[in-house]
Amino acid sequence: MAGAAASGAAVAGAPQNAKAYRETMETPIVARHQVIVAGGGPSGVIAAVAAARSGADTLLIERYSFLGGNGTAGLMTCYNGFRNQRAPETLQTVKGIPAEYIAELVRLGGVAERDNYERNFTHDVAKGDIPYTVPFDPEAAKMASLNLIRKEGVKLRLHSWVVGPMLDGARVTGVVVESKSGRQAIAADIVIDCTGDGDIAARAGAPFMSPATTGDRMPMSLMYRIGGVPAAEGAFGGIRIRDRVVRWGPGFGGDGLDVENLTRAEVETRVKLWEQIEQLRKKPGMESIALLDTPMSIGVRETRRIEGEYTLTEKEAIAGTRFPDVIAISSNPMPSYKGKRYFFQHEGFDIPYRALVPKKVEGLVLSGRCISCEQGPFQSARSMAPAMAVGHASGCAAAMAATTGVPPRKLSVKALQKLLVSQKAELRM
């Protein structure tokens, strides 16, 4: 490996029948920041903006060449969960910096013309009254993400895969990355785990829940975009911009952390999709259909949920239990609760700050879909709008910890809530 050679690695050869290969290397520390955000999906972008706005020198690291996560790389082009999908839905539960992001998307002309979601209420996203879902153009979303982080002075590092934490005992002190520049380390006062899979927390030693042990798992899906869709077809089962429609494609099960299973998923769903498109073109009036895009990778919904200082339960989510340390609200339905789409009978459940603080690990804040909750509330909170709200909270918390020297576990929740409210987050306080 180029990075190993550059850092003076001493690596011994291994016989063909060996069961392990031992590496010994020193990894150069190439930069230092107050806050590092690992992962540039919707939650990570908002977390980085929030951390920088709250006074921290912030670096955002992303493995792809652009931002947006599953919304752009995965072509999941609908931000769901800004409010309940059905009544009661008068409260927009996700505001603050996520709403600023949507305003930028509107400014860029990046909101889609139509989608196939149930709509029983009137809201005007162009005026800042955001509906349950915002369908969008993935290219506009990439640019809107860039515009937000550049405005706040967030440092950005693309083409970099975060492969593990830097550790001082149980405290995370930065991250190790792999890129074309080799293997490098970047130090930080606080790291935010926005990897989706909780990679940093798990590799730092935090305990976690996984579908392999709980028995539940949301499936993976391959999204795709087609062109040449006749106007008479309307939304055509997806998200439409002019004659282009993004649709949900073949699904796949199994472990989204197992590279062999992921390989099978990519191959089998892409083969199946190609066959489906060929069949679709044979239908009368569909001869103009063309497959334009498939995602960078299949969309993985569920892997690890890190165990935090508090684990939000399904019963609490359904009851709408209030928490004194609320830092975000999730109103998105649970899409496969006991085999059905479950709509909350309230306007959203509280997500407590304690669910963002991992057990056994210091210097780390959780964000996005890896926060501490049971599978039911996970189905709701992992959606992109509530994940943005959690990102807003995690960014503010990380900045507070980094600039005051107070560990995330000991932060004043009252002060964090005050900061979030000052940035127009919705906490129902």
C-alpha positions as CSV (number, residue, x, y, z in Angstrom):
1,M,0.0,0.0,0.0
2,A,1.3,3.4,-0.9
3,G,0.4,4.9,2.4
4,A,2.1,2.1,4.3
5,A,5.3,2.6,2.4
6,A,5.2,6.4,2.9
7,S,4.8,6.0,6.6
8,G,7.7,3.6,7.1
9,A,5.6,0.4,7.5
10,A,7.4,-2.8,8.5
11,V,5.3,-5.6,7.1
12,A,6.3,-9.2,7.2
13,G,5.3,-11.7,4.5
14,A,2.8,-14.4,5.3
15,P,2.6,-18.0,4.0
16,Q,-0.3,-19.0,1.8
17,N,-1.9,-21.0,4.5
18,A,-1.8,-18.2,7.1
19,K,-5.1,-17.2,8.8
20,A,-4.0,-13.6,9.5
21,Y,-1.7,-11.0,8.1
22,R,0.0,-8.7,10.6
23,E,0.6,-5.1,9.7
24,T,2.8,-2.7,11.7
25,M,2.8,0.9,10.6
26,E,2.9,4.5,11.8
27,T,0.2,6.7,10.2
28,P,1.0,10.3,9.7
29,I,-1.3,12.9,11.3
30,V,-1.9,15.4,8.5
31,A,-4.3,17.8,10.0
32,R,-6.1,18.8,13.2
33,H,-9.6,20.2,13.7
34,Q,-12.0,20.9,16.6
35,V,-14.8,18.9,15.0
36,I,-14.7,16.1,12.4
37,V,-17.9,15.0,10.7
38,A,-17.5,11.5,9.3
39,G,-19.9,11.1,6.4
40,G,-21.5,13.7,4.1
41,G,-25.0,12.4,3.8
42,P,-28.0,14.6,4.8
43,S,-27.3,14.3,8.5
44,G,-23.6,14.9,8.1
45,V,-24.0,18.0,5.9
46,I,-26.4,19.6,8.5
47,A,-24.1,18.5,11.4
48,A,-21.1,20.1,9.7
49,V,-23.0,23.4,9.1
50,A,-24.3,23.4,12.7
51,A,-20.9,22.8,14.2
52,A,-19.2,25.5,12.1
53,R,-22.0,28.0,12.8
54,S,-21.7,27.2,16.5
55,G,-18.1,28.3,16.5
56,A,-16.0,25.2,15.8
57,D,-13.3,24.6,13.2
58,T,-15.0,21.8,11.3
59,L,-14.0,19.2,8.7
60,L,-16.5,17.2,6.8
61,I,-15.1,13.9,5.3
62,E,-17.0,12.0,2.5
63,R,-16.0,8.9,0.6
64,Y,-17.7,9.9,-2.7
65,S,-16.8,12.9,-4.9
66,F,-20.0,14.8,-3.9
67,L,-22.3,15.2,-0.9
68,G,-25.8,14.0,-0.2
69,G,-25.4,10.4,0.8
70,N,-28.3,8.1,-0.1
71,G,-30.2,11.1,-1.4
72,T,-27.7,11.6,-4.2
73,A,-25.4,8.6,-4.4
74,G,-28.4,6.3,-3.7
75,L,-30.9,8.2,-5.8
76,M,-33.4,8.2,-2.9
77,T,-34.7,11.6,-4.1
78,C,-37.3,12.4,-1.5
79,Y,-36.7,13.9,1.9
80,N,-39.5,12.4,4.0
81,G,-40.6,13.3,7.5
82,F,-40.7,17.1,7.8
83,R,-44.1,16.5,9.4
84,N,-46.6,13.7,9.9
85,Q,-47.9,12.3,6.7
86,R,-51.5,12.1,8.0
87,A,-53.4,14.1,10.6
88,P,-52.4,15.4,13.0
89,E,-49.8,17.2,10.9
90,T,-50.0,20.9,11.6
91,L,-46.6,21.0,13.3
92,Q,-43.5,21.1,11.0
93,T,-41.3,19.0,13.2
94,V,-38.0,19.6,11.3
95,K,-37.0,23.2,11.0
96,G,-33.7,25.2,11.6
97,I,-30.7,24.4,9.4
98,P,-32.6,21.6,7.5
99,A,-35.2,24.1,6.5
100,E,-32.5,26.4,5.3
101,Y,-31.2,23.6,3.2
102,I,-34.6,23.1,1.6
103,A,-34.8,26.8,0.9
104,E,-31.5,26.6,-0.9
105,L,-32.9,23.6,-2.9
106,V,-35.9,25.7,-3.8
107,R,-33.7,28.6,-4.9
108,L,-31.8,26.3,-7.2
109,G,-35.0,25.0,-8.8
110,G,-34.3,21.6,-7.4
111,V,-37.7,20.5,-6.1
112,A,-39.3,17.9,-8.3
113,E,-42.6,18.5,-10.1
114,R,-44.5,15.6,-8.7
115,D,-44.2,12.3,-6.8
116,N,-46.4,9.4,-5.9
117,Y,-46.8,10.1,-2.2
118,E,-50.3,10.5,-0.6
119,R,-51.1,14.2,-0.2
120,N,-54.1,15.3,1.8
121,F,-52.9,18.8,3.0
122,T,-51.7,21.9,1.2
123,H,-48.3,23.3,2.0
124,D,-46.1,25.7,0.0
125,V,-42.5,24.7,0.2
126,A,-41.5,27.8,-1.8
127,K,-42.7,29.9,1.1
128,G,-41.0,27.8,3.7
129,D,-44.0,25.8,4.7
130,I,-42.5,22.4,4.1
131,P,-44.8,19.4,3.5
132,Y,-44.3,15.8,4.6
133,T,-42.0,15.1,1.7
134,V,-39.8,17.1,-0.5
135,P,-39.0,15.4,-3.8
136,F,-35.8,16.7,-5.4
137,D,-33.3,16.7,-8.2
138,P,-30.1,14.9,-7.0
139,E,-27.8,17.2,-8.9
140,A,-29.4,20.3,-7.3
141,A,-29.1,18.5,-3.9
142,K,-25.3,18.1,-4.4
143,M,-25.0,21.8,-5.2
144,A,-27.3,22.9,-2.3
145,S,-25.1,20.9,0.1
146,L,-22.0,22.5,-1.2
147,N,-23.4,25.9,-1.0
148,L,-24.4,25.5,2.7
149,I,-21.1,24.2,3.9
150,R,-19.1,26.8,1.9
151,K,-21.2,29.6,3.3
152,E,-20.3,28.4,6.9
153,G,-16.6,27.9,6.2
154,V,-16.7,24.1,6.7
155,K,-13.5,22.4,5.4
156,L,-14.2,19.5,3.0
157,R,-12.3,16.4,2.2
158,L,-13.8,14.2,-0.6
159,H,-12.6,10.8,-2.0
160,S,-11.7,9.8,1.6
161,W,-13.0,6.6,3.3
162,V,-13.0,6.9,7.1
163,V,-11.7,3.4,8.1
164,G,-11.4,3.8,11.9
165,P,-11.0,6.0,14.9
166,M,-7.9,7.4,16.4
167,L,-8.0,6.3,20.1
168,D,-6.5,7.3,23.4
169,G,-7.9,4.6,25.6
170,A,-11.7,4.9,25.3
171,R,-11.5,8.4,23.9
172,V,-11.8,9.1,20.2
173,T,-9.2,11.7,19.2
174,G,-9.7,11.8,15.5
175,V,-10.1,9.4,12.5
176,V,-8.0,7.4,10.2
177,V,-8.7,7.7,6.5
178,E,-7.7,6.0,3.3
179,S,-7.6,7.8,-0.1
180,K,-5.4,8.2,-3.1
181,S,-3.0,10.0,-0.8
182,G,-2.6,6.8,1.2
183,R,-3.4,6.1,4.8
184,Q,-3.5,9.2,6.9
185,A,-4.8,10.3,10.3
186,I,-6.7,13.5,11.1
187,A,-6.9,14.6,14.8
188,A,-10.0,16.2,16.4
189,D,-11.4,17.3,19.7
190,I,-14.8,15.7,18.9
191,V,-15.9,13.4,16.1
192,I,-19.5,13.0,14.9
193,D,-20.3,9.5,13.5
194,C,-22.4,10.2,10.4
195,T,-21.3,7.0,8.6
196,G,-24.9,5.6,8.8
197,D,-23.5,2.2,9.9
198,G,-22.0,3.5,13.1
199,D,-18.5,2.5,11.9
200,I,-16.6,4.9,14.1
201,A,-18.5,4.1,17.3
202,A,-18.4,0.3,16.7
203,R,-14.6,0.3,15.9
204,A,-14.0,2.4,19.0
205,G,-15.6,-0.3,21.1
206,A,-19.2,1.0,21.6
207,P,-21.8,-1.7,22.0
208,F,-24.4,-1.9,19.4
209,M,-27.7,-3.5,18.3
210,S,-27.9,-5.2,14.9
211,P,-30.6,-7.0,12.9
212,A,-28.4,-10.1,13.2
213,T,-29.3,-10.2,16.9
214,T,-32.7,-8.6,17.0
215,G,-34.2,-10.5,14.0
216,D,-35.6,-7.4,12.2
217,R,-34.0,-5.8,9.2
218,M,-35.3,-3.3,6.6
219,P,-34.3,-4.4,3.1
220,M,-32.0,-2.8,0.7
221,S,-33.3,-1.2,-2.5
222,L,-31.8,-0.2,-5.9
223,M,-33.2,3.1,-7.1
224,Y,-33.0,4.0,-10.7
225,R,-33.9,6.9,-13.1
226,I,-35.5,6.6,-16.5
227,G,-36.1,9.1,-19.2
228,G,-38.6,9.4,-22.0
229,V,-41.6,8.8,-19.8
230,P,-44.8,9.9,-21.6
231,A,-46.6,12.9,-19.9
232,A,-49.8,10.9,-19.6
233,E,-48.2,8.6,-17.2
234,G,-48.0,11.2,-14.5
235,A,-45.6,10.5,-11.6
236,F,-45.3,6.9,-13.0
237,G,-44.8,5.4,-9.5
238,G,-41.9,7.6,-8.6
239,I,-40.5,11.2,-8.5
240,R,-40.8,13.1,-11.7
241,I,-38.9,16.0,-13.2
242,R,-40.0,16.7,-16.8
243,D,-39.8,13.4,-18.6
244,R,-37.4,11.8,-16.1
245,V,-38.7,9.6,-13.2
246,V,-36.8,8.1,-10.3
247,R,-38.3,4.9,-9.2
248,W,-37.9,2.2,-6.5
249,G,-36.2,-0.9,-8.1
250,P,-35.4,-4.4,-7.0
251,G,-34.8,-5.1,-3.4
252,F,-32.4,-7.4,-1.6
253,G,-32.1,-8.8,1.9
254,G,-29.2,-9.8,4.1
255,D,-26.4,-8.0,5.9
256,G,-25.5,-4.6,4.6
257,L,-22.1,-4.8,6.4
258,D,-21.1,-8.1,4.7
259,V,-19.1,-7.2,1.5
260,E,-19.9,-10.6,-0.1
261,N,-23.7,-10.0,0.5
262,L,-23.4,-6.5,-0.8
263,T,-21.7,-7.7,-3.9
264,R,-24.5,-10.2,-4.5
265,A,-27.0,-7.5,-3.9
266,E,-25.4,-5.1,-6.5
267,V,-25.1,-7.8,-9.2
268,E,-28.5,-9.4,-8.7
269,T,-30.5,-6.2,-8.5
270,R,-28.8,-4.6,-11.5
271,V,-29.4,-7.7,-13.6
272,K,-33.0,-7.8,-12.5
273,L,-33.5,-4.1,-13.2
274,W,-32.1,-4.4,-16.7
275,E,-34.5,-7.2,-17.5
276,Q,-37.4,-5.2,-16.1
277,I,-36.5,-2.2,-18.3
278,E,-36.4,-4.4,-21.3
279,Q,-39.8,-5.7,-20.6
280,L,-41.2,-2.2,-19.9
281,R,-40.0,-1.0,-23.3
282,K,-42.1,-3.7,-25.0
283,K,-45.3,-2.2,-23.7
284,P,-47.3,0.0,-26.1
285,G,-46.4,3.7,-25.6
286,M,-43.3,2.8,-23.6
287,E,-40.8,2.4,-26.5
288,S,-39.1,5.7,-25.7
289,I,-38.2,4.7,-22.1
290,A,-34.5,4.8,-21.4
291,L,-32.5,3.8,-18.3
292,L,-30.5,6.9,-17.5
293,D,-29.0,6.3,-14.1
294,T,-28.5,3.7,-11.4
295,P,-27.0,4.7,-8.0
296,M,-23.4,4.6,-6.9
297,S,-24.5,1.8,-4.6
298,I,-27.6,0.0,-3.5
299,G,-29.5,1.8,-0.8
300,V,-28.8,0.2,2.6
301,R,-31.4,1.1,5.2
302,E,-30.4,-0.7,8.4
303,T,-27.2,-2.1,9.9
304,R,-26.0,-1.1,13.4
305,R,-27.8,1.0,16.0
306,I,-25.3,2.1,18.6
307,E,-26.2,1.7,22.3
308,G,-26.3,5.1,23.9
309,E,-26.9,6.4,27.4
310,Y,-30.6,5.9,26.6
311,T,-32.3,3.7,24.1
312,L,-35.6,5.1,22.8
313,T,-38.2,2.3,22.8
314,E,-41.0,1.5,20.3
315,K,-43.6,2.0,23.1
316,E,-42.3,5.5,23.8
317,A,-42.3,6.4,20.1
318,I,-45.9,5.3,19.6
319,A,-47.1,7.0,22.8
320,G,-45.2,10.2,21.9
321,T,-43.4,10.3,25.3
322,R,-41.8,13.6,26.0
323,F,-38.2,13.8,27.2
324,P,-36.6,16.7,29.2
325,D,-33.5,16.3,27.0
326,V,-35.3,16.4,23.6
327,I,-33.0,17.6,20.8
328,A,-35.1,16.6,17.7
329,I,-38.5,15.3,16.8
330,S,-39.3,12.5,14.3
331,S,-42.8,12.4,12.8
332,N,-42.1,10.1,9.8
333,P,-44.3,6.9,9.7
334,M,-42.7,3.5,10.5
335,P,-42.9,2.0,7.0
336,S,-43.0,-1.7,8.0
337,Y,-44.3,-1.9,11.5
338,K,-45.7,-5.4,11.9
339,G,-45.9,-5.6,8.1
340,K,-47.8,-2.3,7.6
341,R,-47.1,1.4,7.3
342,Y,-47.8,2.8,10.8
343,F,-48.9,6.5,11.0
344,F,-48.4,8.1,14.4
345,Q,-51.5,9.4,16.2
346,H,-49.5,12.4,17.4
347,E,-47.3,15.0,15.6
348,G,-44.0,13.2,16.3
349,F,-41.9,11.7,19.1
350,D,-39.0,13.2,21.0
351,I,-35.4,12.0,20.4
352,P,-33.4,12.5,23.6
353,Y,-29.9,13.8,23.6
354,R,-28.8,10.7,25.6
355,A,-29.5,8.6,22.4
356,L,-26.7,10.5,20.7
357,V,-24.1,9.7,23.4
358,P,-22.5,6.2,22.9
359,K,-21.8,3.9,25.9
360,K,-18.2,3.3,26.8
361,V,-16.7,5.8,24.3
362,E,-15.7,9.4,24.8
363,G,-15.2,12.3,22.4
364,L,-17.8,10.9,20.0
365,V,-21.4,12.0,19.1
366,L,-23.8,9.9,17.2
367,S,-25.9,11.1,14.3
368,G,-28.2,9.9,11.5
369,R,-29.5,6.4,11.5
370,C,-27.1,4.9,14.0
371,I,-28.5,6.6,17.1
372,S,-29.7,4.5,20.1
373,C,-33.2,3.3,19.6
374,E,-35.3,0.1,19.1
375,Q,-36.2,-1.0,15.6
376,G,-39.6,0.7,15.6
377,P,-38.5,4.3,16.2
378,F,-35.4,3.5,14.0
379,Q,-37.7,3.0,11.0
380,S,-39.0,6.5,11.5
381,A,-35.9,8.4,12.6
382,R,-33.6,7.0,10.0
383,S,-35.6,8.9,7.3
384,M,-33.7,11.8,5.9
385,A,-35.7,14.8,7.3
386,P,-35.5,13.6,11.0
387,A,-31.9,12.5,10.3
388,M,-31.2,16.1,9.4
389,A,-32.7,17.3,12.6
390,V,-30.5,14.9,14.6
391,G,-27.6,16.2,12.6
392,H,-28.4,19.7,13.6
393,A,-28.3,18.6,17.3
394,S,-25.2,16.5,16.9
395,G,-23.3,19.4,15.2
396,C,-24.3,21.9,18.0
397,A,-23.4,19.4,20.7
398,A,-20.0,18.6,19.1
399,A,-19.2,22.4,18.8
400,M,-20.1,23.0,22.4
401,A,-18.0,20.2,23.6
402,A,-15.0,21.2,21.4
403,T,-15.1,24.8,22.3
404,T,-15.7,24.5,26.0
405,G,-13.7,21.3,26.7
406,V,-16.7,19.6,28.3
407,P,-17.1,16.0,27.1
408,P,-20.4,15.2,25.2
409,R,-21.6,13.0,28.0
410,K,-21.4,16.0,30.5
411,L,-22.8,18.8,28.3
412,S,-25.5,21.0,29.7
413,V,-28.6,19.9,27.8
414,K,-30.3,23.1,28.7
415,A,-27.5,25.1,27.0
416,L,-27.7,22.7,24.0
417,Q,-31.4,23.2,23.7
418,K,-31.0,27.0,23.9
419,L,-28.5,26.9,21.1
420,L,-30.7,24.8,18.9
421,V,-33.7,27.0,19.5
422,S,-31.6,30.1,18.7
423,Q,-30.9,28.4,15.3
424,K,-34.7,27.9,14.8
425,A,-34.8,24.1,15.5
426,E,-38.2,22.8,16.6
427,L,-38.2,21.2,20.0
428,R,-41.8,22.0,21.2
429,M,-40.4,24.0,24.1
